[in-house]
């Protein structure tokens, strides 16, 4: 795996493949063309709770804050991209 400064979402998915599965779910949800309130509700109700089980302090393998930040940014941006652009 790369050093933390070079860490990518793909690296995280190699360690925790369920993150890749979650990304696919996020991508499919992003196709719904939700308003900003719906994006936030979906993020905090469905996506973030699933993400924190896979990356961050409570995860089994990816406990570094850099891993959490990369996963958060990648997944949230994927969810909001189609809905804000």
Number of C-alpha atoms within 10 A of each C-alpha: 11 8 7 11 7 8 14 17 19 14 14 22 17 12 13 17 13 16 22 16 12 17 21 14 14 21 18 12 18 21 13 13 16 17 11 12 9 14 20 16 11 17 19 12 11 12 20 16 11 15 20 17 15 25 25 20 15 11 15 11 13 19 15 13 13 16 19 21 14 16 25 19 12 14 25 19 16 18 27 23 14 15 18 13 6
